[in-house]
Amino acid sequence: MQKRRLGRTDLSIAPLVLGGNVFGWTADEKTSFD
C-alpha cells in the first residue's frame, strides 16, 4: 500500500477511503449506479 506525506510534516499515512463498503451490501446494483 502506498503511503502519502501528511501536509508539510514528515509523517506518512495510508490513504483512507470512506463510504465504499455500501456497494453490494446495503445498496443493490441499480442503486449503486444511480
PDB file with one MODEL, atoms N, CA, C and O in Angstrom:
MODEL        1
ATOM      1  N   MET A   1       0.846  -1.179   0.000  1.00  0.00           N
ATOM      2  CA  MET A   1       0.000   0.000   0.000  1.00  0.00           C
ATOM      3  C   MET A   1       0.892   1.243   0.000  1.00  0.00           C
ATOM      4  O   MET A   1       1.849   1.344   0.768  1.00  0.00           O
ATOM      5  N   GLN A   2       0.558   2.166  -0.868  1.00  0.00           N
ATOM      6  CA  GLN A   2       1.322   3.407  -0.921  1.00  0.00           C
ATOM      7  C   GLN A   2       0.967   4.291   0.262  1.00  0.00           C
ATOM      8  O   GLN A   2      -0.169   4.291   0.738  1.00  0.00           O
ATOM      9  N   LYS A   3       1.949   5.037   0.727  1.00  0.00           N
ATOM     10  CA  LYS A   3       1.706   5.999   1.791  1.00  0.00           C
ATOM     11  C   LYS A   3       1.940   7.393   1.240  1.00  0.00           C
ATOM     12  O   LYS A   3       2.722   7.593   0.312  1.00  0.00           O
ATOM     13  N   ARG A   4       1.250   8.340   1.828  1.00  0.00           N
ATOM     14  CA  ARG A   4       1.365   9.733   1.393  1.00  0.00           C
ATOM     15  C   ARG A   4       1.843  10.590   2.546  1.00  0.00           C
ATOM     16  O   ARG A   4       1.570  10.312   3.713  1.00  0.00           O
ATOM     17  N   ARG A   5       2.555  11.626   2.190  1.00  0.00           N
ATOM     18  CA  ARG A   5       3.048  12.553   3.196  1.00  0.00           C
ATOM     19  C   ARG A   5       1.902  13.419   3.702  1.00  0.00           C
ATOM     20  O   ARG A   5       1.079  13.890   2.917  1.00  0.00           O
ATOM     21  N   LEU A   6       1.850  13.622   4.994  1.00  0.00           N
ATOM     22  CA  LEU A   6       0.778  14.393   5.616  1.00  0.00           C
ATOM     23  C   LEU A   6       1.190  15.858   5.722  1.00  0.00           C
ATOM     24  O   LEU A   6       1.999  16.237   6.569  1.00  0.00           O
ATOM     25  N   GLY A   7       0.614  16.667   4.841  1.00  0.00           N
ATOM     26  CA  GLY A   7       0.904  18.101   4.851  1.00  0.00           C
ATOM     27  C   GLY A   7       2.381  18.396   4.679  1.00  0.00           C
ATOM     28  O   GLY A   7       3.036  17.842   3.796  1.00  0.00           O
ATOM     29  N   ARG A   8       2.899  19.265   5.521  1.00  0.00           N
ATOM     30  CA  ARG A   8       4.320  19.633   5.451  1.00  0.00           C
ATOM     31  C   ARG A   8       5.126  18.921   6.519  1.00  0.00           C
ATOM     32  O   ARG A   8       6.248  19.323   6.824  1.00  0.00           O
ATOM     33  N   THR A   9       4.565  17.869   7.088  1.00  0.00           N
ATOM     34  CA  THR A   9       5.253  17.114   8.132  1.00  0.00           C
ATOM     35  C   THR A   9       6.014  15.950   7.514  1.00  0.00           C
ATOM     36  O   THR A   9       5.922  15.706   6.311  1.00  0.00           O
ATOM     37  N   ASP A  10       6.763  15.236   8.339  1.00  0.00           N
ATOM     38  CA  ASP A  10       7.471  14.035   7.895  1.00  0.00           C
ATOM     39  C   ASP A  10       6.639  12.784   8.114  1.00  0.00           C
ATOM     40  O   ASP A  10       7.134  11.674   7.918  1.00  0.00           O
ATOM     41  N   LEU A  11       5.377  12.942   8.520  1.00  0.00           N
ATOM     42  CA  LEU A  11       4.514  11.788   8.766  1.00  0.00           C
ATOM     43  C   LEU A  11       3.984  11.228   7.455  1.00  0.00           C
ATOM     44  O   LEU A  11       3.576  11.977   6.568  1.00  0.00           O
ATOM     45  N   SER A  12       3.994   9.902   7.341  1.00  0.00           N
ATOM     46  CA  SER A  12       3.431   9.231   6.171  1.00  0.00           C
ATOM     47  C   SER A  12       2.225   8.424   6.614  1.00  0.00           C
ATOM     48  O   SER A  12       2.283   7.703   7.610  1.00  0.00           O
ATOM     49  N   ILE A  13       1.131   8.546   5.873  1.00  0.00           N
ATOM     50  CA  ILE A  13      -0.092   7.822   6.210  1.00  0.00           C
ATOM     51  C   ILE A  13      -0.626   7.109   4.974  1.00  0.00           C
ATOM     52  O   ILE A  13      -0.332   7.497   3.844  1.00  0.00           O
ATOM     53  N   ALA A  14      -1.406   6.074   5.202  1.00  0.00           N
ATOM     54  CA  ALA A  14      -2.066   5.367   4.104  1.00  0.00           C
ATOM     55  C   ALA A  14      -3.349   6.117   3.758  1.00  0.00           C
ATOM     56  O   ALA A  14      -4.040   6.603   4.654  1.00  0.00           O
ATOM     57  N   PRO A  15      -3.679   6.217   2.460  1.00  0.00           N
ATOM     58  CA  PRO A  15      -4.941   6.867   2.076  1.00  0.00           C
ATOM     59  C   PRO A  15      -6.133   6.130   2.686  1.00  0.00           C
ATOM     60  O   PRO A  15      -6.109   4.906   2.815  1.00  0.00           O
ATOM     61  N   LEU A  16      -7.151   6.859   3.051  1.00  0.00           N
ATOM     62  CA  LEU A  16      -8.328   6.286   3.691  1.00  0.00           C
ATOM     63  C   LEU A  16      -9.542   6.524   2.805  1.00  0.00           C
ATOM     64  O   LEU A  16      -9.790   7.645   2.361  1.00  0.00           O
ATOM     65  N   VAL A  17     -10.290   5.468   2.554  1.00  0.00           N
ATOM     66  CA  VAL A  17     -11.490   5.578   1.726  1.00  0.00           C
ATOM     67  C   VAL A  17     -12.701   5.297   2.604  1.00  0.00           C
ATOM     68  O   VAL A  17     -12.784   4.249   3.245  1.00  0.00           O
ATOM     69  N   LEU A  18     -13.625   6.223   2.628  1.00  0.00           N
ATOM     70  CA  LEU A  18     -14.828   6.063   3.441  1.00  0.00           C
ATOM     71  C   LEU A  18     -16.051   5.932   2.544  1.00  0.00           C
ATOM     72  O   LEU A  18     -16.132   6.578   1.499  1.00  0.00           O
ATOM     73  N   GLY A  19     -16.986   5.108   2.944  1.00  0.00           N
ATOM     74  CA  GLY A  19     -18.247   5.018   2.232  1.00  0.00           C
ATOM     75  C   GLY A  19     -18.295   3.993   1.118  1.00  0.00           C
ATOM     76  O   GLY A  19     -19.357   3.799   0.527  1.00  0.00           O
ATOM     77  N   GLY A  20     -17.213   3.339   0.808  1.00  0.00           N
ATOM     78  CA  GLY A  20     -17.204   2.366  -0.274  1.00  0.00           C
ATOM     79  C   GLY A  20     -17.775   1.017   0.104  1.00  0.00           C
ATOM     80  O   GLY A  20     -18.013   0.179  -0.766  1.00  0.00           O
ATOM     81  N   ASN A  21     -17.998   0.793   1.389  1.00  0.00           N
ATOM     82  CA  ASN A  21     -18.455  -0.525   1.835  1.00  0.00           C
ATOM     83  C   ASN A  21     -19.944  -0.766   1.618  1.00  0.00           C
ATOM     84  O   ASN A  21     -20.416  -1.875   1.868  1.00  0.00           O
ATOM     85  N   VAL A  22     -20.698   0.227   1.164  1.00  0.00           N
ATOM     86  CA  VAL A  22     -22.137   0.015   0.973  1.00  0.00           C
ATOM     87  C   VAL A  22     -22.455  -0.656  -0.350  1.00  0.00           C
ATOM     88  O   VAL A  22     -23.543  -1.210  -0.506  1.00  0.00           O
ATOM     89  N   PHE A  23     -21.548  -0.624  -1.299  1.00  0.00           N
ATOM     90  CA  PHE A  23     -21.820  -1.199  -2.606  1.00  0.00           C
ATOM     91  C   PHE A  23     -21.874  -2.715  -2.515  1.00  0.00           C
ATOM     92  O   PHE A  23     -20.919  -3.359  -2.083  1.00  0.00           O
ATOM     93  N   GLY A  24     -22.994  -3.269  -2.923  1.00  0.00           N
ATOM     94  CA  GLY A  24     -23.178  -4.714  -2.880  1.00  0.00           C
ATOM     95  C   GLY A  24     -23.588  -5.229  -1.520  1.00  0.00           C
ATOM     96  O   GLY A  24     -23.783  -6.433  -1.355  1.00  0.00           O
ATOM     97  N   TRP A  25     -23.725  -4.354  -0.542  1.00  0.00           N
ATOM     98  CA  TRP A  25     -24.099  -4.802   0.792  1.00  0.00           C
ATOM     99  C   TRP A  25     -25.468  -4.230   1.145  1.00  0.00           C
ATOM    100  O   TRP A  25     -26.419  -4.988   1.336  1.00  0.00           O
ATOM    101  N   THR A  26     -25.582  -2.913   1.234  1.00  0.00           N
ATOM    102  CA  THR A  26     -26.873  -2.301   1.554  1.00  0.00           C
ATOM    103  C   THR A  26     -27.524  -1.683   0.324  1.00  0.00           C
ATOM    104  O   THR A  26     -28.711  -1.357   0.354  1.00  0.00           O
ATOM    105  N   ALA A  27     -26.774  -1.519  -0.744  1.00  0.00           N
ATOM    106  CA  ALA A  27     -27.317  -0.962  -1.983  1.00  0.00           C
ATOM    107  C   ALA A  27     -27.248  -2.029  -3.069  1.00  0.00           C
ATOM    108  O   ALA A  27     -26.232  -2.705  -3.229  1.00  0.00           O
ATOM    109  N   ASP A  28     -28.337  -2.169  -3.810  1.00  0.00           N
ATOM    110  CA  ASP A  28     -28.308  -3.135  -4.909  1.00  0.00           C
ATOM    111  C   ASP A  28     -27.549  -2.535  -6.100  1.00  0.00           C
ATOM    112  O   ASP A  28     -27.154  -1.370  -6.069  1.00  0.00           O
ATOM    113  N   GLU A  29     -27.352  -3.340  -7.143  1.00  0.00           N
ATOM    114  CA  GLU A  29     -26.543  -2.904  -8.282  1.00  0.00           C
ATOM    115  C   GLU A  29     -27.117  -1.667  -8.962  1.00  0.00           C
ATOM    116  O   GLU A  29     -26.369  -0.752  -9.305  1.00  0.00           O
ATOM    117  N   LYS A  30     -28.435  -1.625  -9.161  1.00  0.00           N
ATOM    118  CA  LYS A  30     -29.059  -0.480  -9.833  1.00  0.00           C
ATOM    119  C   LYS A  30     -28.866   0.800  -9.023  1.00  0.00           C
ATOM    120  O   LYS A  30     -28.524   1.843  -9.581  1.00  0.00           O
ATOM    121  N   THR A  31     -29.080   0.726  -7.726  1.00  0.00           N
ATOM    122  CA  THR A  31     -28.915   1.892  -6.862  1.00  0.00           C
ATOM    123  C   THR A  31     -27.462   2.360  -6.847  1.00  0.00           C
ATOM    124  O   THR A  31     -27.202   3.562  -6.794  1.00  0.00           O
ATOM    125  N   SER A  32     -26.527   1.439  -6.892  1.00  0.00           N
ATOM    126  CA  SER A  32     -25.109   1.788  -6.877  1.00  0.00           C
ATOM    127  C   SER A  32     -24.715   2.630  -8.077  1.00  0.00           C
ATOM    128  O   SER A  32     -23.841   3.490  -7.974  1.00  0.00           O
ATOM    129  N   PHE A  33     -25.359   2.386  -9.221  1.00  0.00           N
ATOM    130  CA  PHE A  33     -25.012   3.119 -10.429  1.00  0.00           C
ATOM    131  C   PHE A  33     -25.809   4.403 -10.584  1.00  0.00           C
ATOM    132  O   PHE A  33     -25.493   5.206 -11.462  1.00  0.00           O
ATOM    133  N   ASP A  34     -26.826   4.629  -9.771  1.00  0.00           N
ATOM    134  CA  ASP A  34     -27.637   5.857  -9.866  1.00  0.00           C
ATOM    135  C   ASP A  34     -26.915   7.064  -9.325  1.00  0.00           C
ATOM    136  O   ASP A  34     -27.462   8.167  -9.334  1.00  0.00           O
TER     137      ASP A  34
ENDMDL
END
